[in-house]
Amino acid sequence: MNTRQDGGNNRLDDAARAGWLYYVAGNTQDQIAATLGISRQTAQRLVSLAVSEGLIKVRVDHPIANCLDLAARLKSRFALDLVEVVPSDPNSSSTTIGIAEAAAAEIERRLRSPTPIVMGIGTGRTLKAAIEQLPPMECPQHKVVSLTGNISPDGSAAFYNVIFTMADRVKARSFPMPLPVIASSPQEREMLLNQPMIQPTLALAAEADVTFIGIGDLGPKAPLYEDGFISESELKALQKAGGIAEIVGWVFDREGRMIEGITNDRVSSASLPSREKSLVIALAMGERKLPGILAAVNRRLVNGLITDERTAAALLASI
C-alpha cells in the first residue's frame, strides 16, 4: 500500500468535502470545522486547497454592469458577433486569469449542445488554461479539430497544443494535425499539406462552426520564439517587416495584413474558418497583446472576443 499516496487522496477528499460545504451548501468555516471535527484554521486551508487543486470551479453568476457596457460597445464598434468582458484584477499581470475561465464556460456551453458541431481549436497559453478548466464530459456527437501542427522543431509534442488534452476531457471525436508547426521550407510545407491523411483535417477545419484561438504577441518574449518555433533572426526579420502578432503561427501587421514570406510561407496551420459563415473567437488580454487584438478585430481576422475590462477600455480608446 502506498501510504503517502493514500494520505494525499484522503486530504483531497477532505478538501473536496470542505469546498462543497463552503461553496455549495453555504456553510461558514466555523460550521465546516464543527461538521468535520477540525479546527477553523484547518477548515480554511482545506477550502483553499479545494480551489487551488481545481476541485471546485467558482463562477460569478451575476452580470457586472461595466463589463456588459464595454462588451456592447466593442461589439458595436468592431461589428463583432460575440464579445465577453471579464473583470480586471489591478494587482495581476496574468494574461490568462479570468478569460481562461470565461472561455472554458463558453466552450462547455457549446459542447453541451445535443446538435453536432465542428469545433476548431488553436493553441497557446490562454487556450491551454481554458481547456484545463473544462469538466469531464461525454460529447461523441461533436468533432474537435486542431488548426495547427503539434510537433515542435526537436520532434517533441508542442506543449501548448491542446487537442489531446481536450480529447481526454470531453470525449469527442478529435482530429489532430500531425505536422510541425512551421516546416523547414515552403516546399516541405506544400508536400506535408498535400498528404492524403492531412487533407480531410484541413477540410474539416474550414467547416468549423466555432473556433477558439489565442493571439500571440511578437515582442522580445514572443511565444513563437520562446517556444522554439522560430529563431531570434527570424523574429527580428518579422518585426522589421512590420509583424506585431500571430494567430496559430500566421504573423500579421498593425493593419491585420499577413506578412509575406519569412515564416508565413512555411506555416503548416490551417487557414482560419470563414468569419462570414462561422464564429472565430479570440481569447486575449493585456498590454503586450493590445496591438494584435486591435488589428485582428479591425481586419476581422476574428469575429468574437473574450477579454478583460482594461483591454476592452484600451481597445475603445484606441479608435
KALINNOR-V873724 format. One record per residue. N is the residue number from 1. RES is the residue in three letters. SS is DSSP state (H for helix, E for strand, L for the rest). PHI is phi in whole degrees, -180 to 180 (none if undefined). PSI is psi in degrees with one decimal (NA if undefined). Layout:
# KALINNOR-V873724
n=N res=RES ss=SS phi=PHI psi=PSI
n=N res=RES ss=SS phi=PHI psi=PSI
This chain:
# KALINNOR-V873724
n=1 res=MET ss=L phi=none psi=136.0
n=2 res=ASN ss=L phi=-90 psi=92.3
n=3 res=THR ss=H phi=-61 psi=-38.3
n=4 res=ARG ss=H phi=-64 psi=-45.0
n=5 res=GLN ss=H phi=-65 psi=-43.2
n=6 res=ASP ss=H phi=-61 psi=-40.0
n=7 res=GLY ss=H phi=-62 psi=-40.1
n=8 res=GLY ss=H phi=-65 psi=-41.4
n=9 res=ASN ss=H phi=-65 psi=-40.8
n=10 res=ASN ss=H phi=-62 psi=-38.8
n=11 res=ARG ss=H phi=-67 psi=-38.3
n=12 res=LEU ss=H phi=-67 psi=-36.6
n=13 res=ASP ss=H phi=-60 psi=-45.3
n=14 res=ASP ss=H phi=-64 psi=-39.6
n=15 res=ALA ss=H phi=-65 psi=-42.4
n=16 res=ALA ss=H phi=-64 psi=-41.2
n=17 res=ARG ss=H phi=-65 psi=-44.5
n=18 res=ALA ss=H phi=-65 psi=-40.4
n=19 res=GLY ss=H phi=-63 psi=-40.5
n=20 res=TRP ss=H phi=-66 psi=-44.5
n=21 res=LEU ss=H phi=-61 psi=-34.7
n=22 res=TYR ss=H phi=-81 psi=-53.0
n=23 res=TYR ss=H phi=-86 psi=-31.6
n=24 res=VAL ss=H phi=-97 psi=-50.8
n=25 res=ALA ss=L phi=-83 psi=-13.6
n=26 res=GLY ss=L phi=78 psi=21.7
n=27 res=ASN ss=L phi=-75 psi=150.7
n=28 res=THR ss=L phi=-80 psi=168.3
n=29 res=GLN ss=H phi=-66 psi=-32.0
n=30 res=ASP ss=H phi=-64 psi=-41.4
n=31 res=GLN ss=H phi=-66 psi=-38.9
n=32 res=ILE ss=H phi=-64 psi=-43.2
n=33 res=ALA ss=H phi=-59 psi=-44.5
n=34 res=ALA ss=H phi=-66 psi=-41.4
n=35 res=THR ss=H phi=-64 psi=-42.3
n=36 res=LEU ss=H phi=-93 psi=-5.0
n=37 res=GLY ss=L phi=69 psi=40.3
n=38 res=ILE ss=L phi=-130 psi=173.7
n=39 res=SER ss=L phi=-78 psi=161.7
n=40 res=ARG ss=H phi=-62 psi=-37.3
n=41 res=GLN ss=H phi=-64 psi=-40.5
n=42 res=THR ss=H phi=-66 psi=-40.1
n=43 res=ALA ss=H phi=-60 psi=-42.9
n=44 res=GLN ss=H phi=-62 psi=-43.6
n=45 res=ARG ss=H phi=-65 psi=-38.0
n=46 res=LEU ss=H phi=-67 psi=-40.2
n=47 res=VAL ss=H phi=-63 psi=-43.2
n=48 res=SER ss=H phi=-63 psi=-40.9
n=49 res=LEU ss=H phi=-63 psi=-38.9
n=50 res=ALA ss=H phi=-59 psi=-39.0
n=51 res=VAL ss=H phi=-75 psi=-47.5
n=52 res=SER ss=H phi=-64 psi=-30.2
n=53 res=GLU ss=L phi=-88 psi=2.0
n=54 res=GLY ss=L phi=74 psi=18.6
n=55 res=LEU ss=L phi=-77 psi=-24.2
n=56 res=ILE ss=L phi=-123 psi=129.2
n=57 res=LYS ss=L phi=-105 psi=118.7
n=58 res=VAL ss=L phi=-104 psi=124.0
n=59 res=ARG ss=L phi=-127 psi=140.0
n=60 res=VAL ss=L phi=-84 psi=118.7
n=61 res=ASP ss=L phi=-105 psi=57.6
n=62 res=HIS ss=L phi=-154 psi=130.3
n=63 res=PRO ss=L phi=-71 psi=127.1
n=64 res=ILE ss=L phi=-94 psi=121.4
n=65 res=ALA ss=H phi=-55 psi=-46.6
n=66 res=ASN ss=H phi=-65 psi=-38.0
n=67 res=CYS ss=H phi=-64 psi=-42.4
n=68 res=LEU ss=H phi=-64 psi=-41.3
n=69 res=ASP ss=H phi=-64 psi=-46.0
n=70 res=LEU ss=H phi=-62 psi=-41.1
n=71 res=ALA ss=H phi=-62 psi=-44.3
n=72 res=ALA ss=H phi=-64 psi=-40.7
n=73 res=ARG ss=H phi=-69 psi=-40.2
n=74 res=LEU ss=H phi=-63 psi=-43.1
n=75 res=LYS ss=H phi=-61 psi=-42.8
n=76 res=SER ss=H phi=-72 psi=-45.9
n=77 res=ARG ss=H phi=-64 psi=-40.1
n=78 res=PHE ss=L phi=-107 psi=9.5
n=79 res=ALA ss=L phi=53 psi=45.9
n=80 res=LEU ss=L phi=-88 psi=152.9
n=81 res=ASP ss=L phi=-93 psi=-21.7
n=82 res=LEU ss=E phi=-149 psi=131.2
n=83 res=VAL ss=E phi=-140 psi=133.0
n=84 res=GLU ss=E phi=-131 psi=130.2
n=85 res=VAL ss=E phi=-117 psi=127.9
n=86 res=VAL ss=E phi=-107 psi=159.6
n=87 res=PRO ss=L phi=-61 psi=150.9
n=88 res=SER ss=L phi=-98 psi=143.7
n=89 res=ASP ss=L phi=-99 psi=108.5
n=90 res=PRO ss=L phi=-63 psi=-16.9
n=91 res=ASN ss=L phi=-99 psi=5.1
n=92 res=SER ss=L phi=-115 psi=140.7
n=93 res=SER ss=L phi=-105 psi=8.9
n=94 res=SER ss=L phi=-63 psi=143.6
n=95 res=THR ss=L phi=-106 psi=13.4
n=96 res=THR ss=L phi=-127 psi=-32.3
n=97 res=ILE ss=L phi=-64 psi=133.0
n=98 res=GLY ss=L phi=96 psi=-56.8
n=99 res=ILE ss=H phi=-76 psi=-27.8
n=100 res=ALA ss=H phi=-64 psi=-42.5
n=101 res=GLU ss=H phi=-67 psi=-41.3
n=102 res=ALA ss=H phi=-66 psi=-39.7
n=103 res=ALA ss=H phi=-66 psi=-40.2
n=104 res=ALA ss=H phi=-60 psi=-41.8
n=105 res=ALA ss=H phi=-64 psi=-38.9
n=106 res=GLU ss=H phi=-69 psi=-41.1
n=107 res=ILE ss=H phi=-63 psi=-45.3
n=108 res=GLU ss=H phi=-61 psi=-42.6
n=109 res=ARG ss=H phi=-59 psi=-42.2
n=110 res=ARG ss=H phi=-67 psi=-39.8
n=111 res=LEU ss=H phi=-74 psi=-21.0
n=112 res=ARG ss=L phi=-72 psi=-14.3
n=113 res=SER ss=L phi=-67 psi=133.3
n=114 res=PRO ss=L phi=-73 psi=-19.1
n=115 res=THR ss=L phi=-76 psi=126.4
n=116 res=PRO ss=L phi=-60 psi=136.9
n=117 res=ILE ss=L phi=-133 psi=162.6
n=118 res=VAL ss=E phi=-108 psi=122.5
n=119 res=MET ss=E phi=-112 psi=121.9
n=120 res=GLY ss=E phi=-88 psi=143.6
n=121 res=ILE ss=E phi=-132 psi=128.5
n=122 res=GLY ss=L phi=-88 psi=-137.1
n=123 res=THR ss=E phi=-151 psi=173.8
n=124 res=GLY ss=L phi=123 psi=171.1
n=125 res=ARG ss=H phi=-66 psi=-43.2
n=126 res=THR ss=H phi=-66 psi=-43.3
n=127 res=LEU ss=H phi=-66 psi=-38.4
n=128 res=LYS ss=H phi=-62 psi=-43.3
n=129 res=ALA ss=H phi=-63 psi=-35.5
n=130 res=ALA ss=H phi=-68 psi=-45.8
n=131 res=ILE ss=H phi=-62 psi=-35.4
n=132 res=GLU ss=L phi=-69 psi=-14.4
n=133 res=GLN ss=L phi=-87 psi=-12.1
n=134 res=LEU ss=L phi=-69 psi=140.9
n=135 res=PRO ss=L phi=-79 psi=160.9
n=136 res=PRO ss=L phi=-60 psi=133.6
n=137 res=MET ss=L phi=-141 psi=157.3
n=138 res=GLU ss=L phi=-114 psi=107.3
n=139 res=CYS ss=L phi=-130 psi=57.5
n=140 res=PRO ss=L phi=-66 psi=-15.6
n=141 res=GLN ss=L phi=-78 psi=-15.8
n=142 res=HIS ss=L phi=-103 psi=161.3
n=143 res=LYS ss=E phi=-121 psi=133.9
n=144 res=VAL ss=E phi=-118 psi=124.6
n=145 res=VAL ss=E phi=-124 psi=136.7
n=146 res=SER ss=E phi=-83 psi=137.9
n=147 res=LEU ss=E phi=-88 psi=-10.8
n=148 res=THR ss=E phi=-135 psi=159.7
n=149 res=GLY ss=E phi=-66 psi=161.1
n=150 res=ASN ss=E phi=-120 psi=21.0
n=151 res=ILE ss=E phi=-118 psi=125.4
n=152 res=SER ss=L phi=-78 psi=166.0
n=153 res=PRO ss=L phi=-57 psi=-29.3
n=154 res=ASP ss=L phi=-88 psi=6.2
n=155 res=GLY ss=L phi=92 psi=-6.8
n=156 res=SER ss=L phi=-81 psi=167.1
n=157 res=ALA ss=E phi=-70 psi=134.4
n=158 res=ALA ss=L phi=-65 psi=124.9
n=159 res=PHE ss=L phi=-64 psi=-37.4
n=160 res=TYR ss=L phi=-98 psi=12.9
n=161 res=ASN ss=E phi=-83 psi=122.6
n=162 res=VAL ss=L phi=-106 psi=4.2
n=163 res=ILE ss=H phi=-62 psi=-37.8
n=164 res=PHE ss=H phi=-75 psi=-38.1
n=165 res=THR ss=H phi=-61 psi=-43.4
n=166 res=MET ss=H phi=-67 psi=-41.6
n=167 res=ALA ss=H phi=-59 psi=-38.6
n=168 res=ASP ss=H phi=-69 psi=-35.2
n=169 res=ARG ss=H phi=-75 psi=-45.0
n=170 res=VAL ss=H phi=-109 psi=-5.7
n=171 res=LYS ss=L phi=52 psi=43.7
n=172 res=ALA ss=L phi=-102 psi=162.9
n=173 res=ARG ss=E phi=-67 psi=124.7
n=174 res=SER ss=E phi=-119 psi=142.9
n=175 res=PHE ss=E phi=-127 psi=95.5
n=176 res=PRO ss=E phi=-76 psi=167.3
n=177 res=MET ss=E phi=-112 psi=94.2
n=178 res=PRO ss=E phi=-76 psi=66.8
n=179 res=LEU ss=E phi=-139 psi=159.8
n=180 res=PRO ss=E phi=-68 psi=149.8
n=181 res=VAL ss=L phi=-62 psi=-43.6
n=182 res=ILE ss=E phi=-130 psi=122.4
n=183 res=ALA ss=L phi=-73 psi=166.0
n=184 res=SER ss=L phi=-78 psi=-18.5
n=185 res=SER ss=L phi=-158 psi=160.5
n=186 res=PRO ss=H phi=-59 psi=-34.2
n=187 res=GLN ss=H phi=-68 psi=-41.2
n=188 res=GLU ss=H phi=-64 psi=-42.1
n=189 res=ARG ss=H phi=-57 psi=-47.4
n=190 res=GLU ss=H phi=-63 psi=-41.9
n=191 res=MET ss=H phi=-63 psi=-43.9
n=192 res=LEU ss=H phi=-65 psi=-45.1
n=193 res=LEU ss=H phi=-70 psi=-18.8
n=194 res=ASN ss=L phi=-90 psi=1.7
n=195 res=GLN ss=L phi=-65 psi=139.2
n=196 res=PRO ss=H phi=-56 psi=-32.9
n=197 res=MET ss=H phi=-77 psi=-17.4
n=198 res=ILE ss=H phi=-91 psi=-34.7
n=199 res=GLN ss=H phi=-55 psi=-45.3
n=200 res=PRO ss=H phi=-63 psi=-34.5
n=201 res=THR ss=H phi=-68 psi=-41.6
n=202 res=LEU ss=H phi=-62 psi=-41.7
n=203 res=ALA ss=H phi=-65 psi=-39.8
n=204 res=LEU ss=H phi=-66 psi=-40.6
n=205 res=ALA ss=H phi=-60 psi=-38.1
n=206 res=ALA ss=H phi=-67 psi=-21.2
n=207 res=GLU ss=L phi=-97 psi=6.2
n=208 res=ALA ss=L phi=-57 psi=134.7
n=209 res=ASP ss=L phi=-76 psi=-35.8
n=210 res=VAL ss=E phi=-146 psi=140.9
n=211 res=THR ss=E phi=-133 psi=137.1
n=212 res=PHE ss=E phi=-115 psi=125.3
n=213 res=ILE ss=E phi=-135 psi=160.1
n=214 res=GLY ss=E phi=-104 psi=168.0
n=215 res=ILE ss=L phi=-123 psi=119.4
n=216 res=GLY ss=E phi=-99 psi=134.4
n=217 res=ASP ss=E phi=-77 psi=167.8
n=218 res=LEU ss=L phi=-120 psi=32.6
n=219 res=GLY ss=L phi=-81 psi=-166.3
n=220 res=PRO ss=L phi=-59 psi=-27.7
n=221 res=LYS ss=L phi=-109 psi=37.9
n=222 res=ALA ss=L phi=-56 psi=131.2
n=223 res=PRO ss=H phi=-54 psi=-39.6
n=224 res=LEU ss=H phi=-59 psi=-36.3
n=225 res=TYR ss=H phi=-81 psi=-48.3
n=226 res=GLU ss=H phi=-62 psi=-31.0
n=227 res=ASP ss=L phi=-89 psi=2.7
n=228 res=GLY ss=L phi=86 psi=13.2
n=229 res=PHE ss=L phi=-83 psi=-27.0
n=230 res=ILE ss=L phi=-132 psi=156.7
n=231 res=SER ss=L phi=-86 psi=169.2
n=232 res=GLU ss=H phi=-62 psi=-39.2
n=233 res=SER ss=H phi=-66 psi=-36.1
n=234 res=GLU ss=H phi=-69 psi=-38.6
n=235 res=LEU ss=H phi=-61 psi=-45.9
n=236 res=LYS ss=H phi=-65 psi=-36.8
n=237 res=ALA ss=H phi=-66 psi=-40.0
n=238 res=LEU ss=H phi=-66 psi=-41.1
n=239 res=GLN ss=H phi=-64 psi=-44.0
n=240 res=LYS ss=H phi=-63 psi=-32.9
n=241 res=ALA ss=L phi=-79 psi=-2.3
n=242 res=GLY ss=L phi=102 psi=4.6
n=243 res=GLY ss=L phi=-67 psi=134.3
n=244 res=ILE ss=L phi=-124 psi=-18.9
n=245 res=ALA ss=E phi=-163 psi=170.9
n=246 res=GLU ss=E phi=-145 psi=151.7
n=247 res=ILE ss=E phi=-127 psi=121.4
n=248 res=VAL ss=L phi=42 psi=40.7
n=249 res=GLY ss=L phi=95 psi=-20.0
n=250 res=TRP ss=E phi=-78 psi=117.2
n=251 res=VAL ss=E phi=-92 psi=136.0
n=252 res=PHE ss=E phi=-134 psi=165.3
n=253 res=ASP ss=L phi=-100 psi=-171.5
n=254 res=ARG ss=L phi=-64 psi=-19.6
n=255 res=GLU ss=L phi=-94 psi=1.5
n=256 res=GLY ss=L phi=81 psi=14.1
n=257 res=ARG ss=L phi=-91 psi=139.0
n=258 res=MET ss=E phi=-69 psi=136.0
n=259 res=ILE ss=L phi=-70 psi=133.8
n=260 res=GLU ss=L phi=-81 psi=137.5
n=261 res=GLY ss=L phi=67 psi=-147.7
n=262 res=ILE ss=L phi=56 psi=-99.5
n=263 res=THR ss=L phi=-107 psi=-20.2
n=264 res=ASN ss=L phi=-63 psi=-25.1
n=265 res=ASP ss=L phi=-85 psi=5.3
n=266 res=ARG ss=L phi=-122 psi=-1.2
n=267 res=VAL ss=E phi=-69 psi=129.7
n=268 res=SER ss=L phi=-94 psi=4.5
n=269 res=SER ss=L phi=-70 psi=155.7
n=270 res=ALA ss=L phi=-71 psi=156.2
n=271 res=SER ss=L phi=-69 psi=154.3
n=272 res=LEU ss=L phi=-66 psi=141.3
n=273 res=PRO ss=L phi=-60 psi=160.8
n=274 res=SER ss=L phi=-58 psi=125.9
n=275 res=ARG ss=L phi=-77 psi=-9.6
n=276 res=GLU ss=L phi=-85 psi=-26.3
n=277 res=LYS ss=L phi=-110 psi=-14.1
n=278 res=SER ss=L phi=-145 psi=175.8
n=279 res=LEU ss=E phi=-108 psi=122.3
n=280 res=VAL ss=E phi=-115 psi=110.4
n=281 res=ILE ss=E phi=-106 psi=122.5
n=282 res=ALA ss=E phi=-92 psi=137.6
n=283 res=LEU ss=E phi=-110 psi=105.7
n=284 res=ALA ss=L phi=-161 psi=144.3
n=285 res=MET ss=L phi=-158 psi=161.3
n=286 res=GLY ss=L phi=108 psi=154.6
n=287 res=GLU ss=H phi=-61 psi=-41.5
n=288 res=ARG ss=H phi=-63 psi=-31.6
n=289 res=LYS ss=H phi=-92 psi=-7.8
n=290 res=LEU ss=H phi=-55 psi=-48.7
n=291 res=PRO ss=H phi=-59 psi=-39.0
n=292 res=GLY ss=H phi=-68 psi=-40.7
n=293 res=ILE ss=H phi=-63 psi=-44.9
n=294 res=LEU ss=H phi=-61 psi=-44.0
n=295 res=ALA ss=H phi=-64 psi=-41.0
n=296 res=ALA ss=H phi=-66 psi=-40.2
n=297 res=VAL ss=H phi=-79 psi=-33.5
n=298 res=ASN ss=H phi=-66 psi=-41.8
n=299 res=ARG ss=L phi=-87 psi=-4.1
n=300 res=ARG ss=L phi=60 psi=39.3
n=301 res=LEU ss=L phi=-68 psi=-27.1
n=302 res=VAL ss=L phi=-131 psi=157.2
n=303 res=ASN ss=L phi=-127 psi=17.0
n=304 res=GLY ss=E phi=-145 psi=150.8
n=305 res=LEU ss=E phi=-149 psi=132.0
n=306 res=ILE ss=E phi=-118 psi=117.6
n=307 res=THR ss=E phi=-147 psi=-172.9
n=308 res=ASP ss=E phi=-113 psi=173.0
n=309 res=GLU ss=H phi=-57 psi=-48.2
n=310 res=ARG ss=H phi=-61 psi=-44.4
n=311 res=THR ss=H phi=-68 psi=-40.9
n=312 res=ALA ss=H phi=-60 psi=-45.9
n=313 res=ALA ss=H phi=-64 psi=-38.8
n=314 res=ALA ss=H phi=-67 psi=-37.8
n=315 res=LEU ss=H phi=-62 psi=-43.4
n=316 res=LEU ss=H phi=-69 psi=-34.5
n=317 res=ALA ss=H phi=-74 psi=-19.2
n=318 res=SER ss=L phi=-81 psi=-8.9
n=319 res=ILE ss=L phi=-78 psi=NA
